[in-house]
Structure formats: structure tokens, C-alpha cells
Amino acid sequence: MPKVQFTKAPSLDYPPPRGNVLLLSCMDPRLLDDTVEFMNHDNLSNRYDHVILAGAALGALGGCSKKYKHWRKVFFDHLEAARALHNVEDVYILEHRHCGAYHKVFKVASEFGDCESEQEKEAALHRKYAKLLEGEIAAWAEQQGITLRVTSFLMGVRGDVVVLR
């Protein structure tokens, strides 16, 4: 029985991918299998390129610090290569709860608790950085004269997934 829980609820109501996908996720080893299950559930088995950066969107934005600013270039260089090699039309940004990179590496927040109010604050922070990256991807795509659809998700530590809106 799969560990990842998906729901038909509106929280997972998003357009299906049009073709190959570039997936950006965090390096947290607790969620590697759950991430593959999520992608397989979306009929993307062997149809996605996977970029792994600590902090996912925050990492791809360069961690909001000079120390990691080169990560932004790495991400966009990889996106350009994925477009050229695999005709990627969609980008998935997969954030996750209890991300150590947010508080230990980039220091943008302290560790969040498990109560509902803490989870809401945590989701808002992930949404903030995912939306910032979505905007940068849209600007990059416009400069390239291409259309990319970007969808952001938040995965719980048990593998449950919701769309970040």
C-alpha cells in the first residue's frame, strides 16, 4: 500500500502536465520515495527531470543571500538544458514541511511546530518563496519566448501533498 496520500479534494485540483516536467524539490532524504510516488501518481514515471536543491524554491532563489546566489544560475541553467533536451513544458516546485534548510541553512525562519497555527505560518512561508520563484520562471520563459506552466506543492512529512495557492 502506498504511503503517499492523494486526495481528489480541490486542494489537488490543478491542470495535468502537458508533457515532460522539470521537478524542483528539496534534498531531504525522508521524502525521496514519497516524491517518486507523487510523480508516478501524476503519470510522470520516467517523464521528468529532477533538480534537487536544499530549500527547493528558496534554494533556487539563491537562499536570499550572497553565499548561495550562484544556485539561482544553476537552477535556470538546468531548466534551459531540460527544455532543450526533453521539451519540458511544466515546472513543479515541491516544497515540504519541517524543511531544515529554511532554518539551519538559510535562516529565514525558526523551526515550526505541529499545531495548526504553526502549520499555517509554515505553509505561508513556503508559498511566499514558491510564488517568488514562479514569477522568476515566468519572466525567464517570457525572455526565451516560450510558455511554461508552473505548479507549486507542499508535501507533509508523511507524504501528503497539497497545491500551494
JOWOCOR-V264066 format. One record per residue. OMEGA is omega in whole degrees, -180 to 180 (NA if undefined). Layout:
OMEGA
OMEGA
This chain:
-178
179
-177
180
177
-178
175
-180
180
-179
176
178
-180
-178
177
179
-178
-177
178
-173
166
178
171
177
179
-178
-175
-176
180
-170
-178
180
179
179
178
178
178
-179
177
179
180
179
-178
178
-179
180
178
170
-174
174
-180
176
175
179
179
-176
-180
177
180
175
-179
176
-178
179
179
-176
-175
-175
180
178
179
179
178
-179
-176
173
179
178
178
178
180
177
-177
-175
-170
176
179
179
-178
174
173
173
-177
175
175
180
179
-180
-180
-179
-180
-177
-179
-177
-175
175
178
180
171
-179
-179
176
-176
180
-174
-179
178
179
178
177
180
179
179
179
177
178
-180
-177
177
180
175
180
176
179
179
177
179
179
178
-179
179
177
-179
-177
-179
176
174
174
-178
177
-179
-178
173
-180
174
-178
173
175
178
-172
172
175
175
180
NA
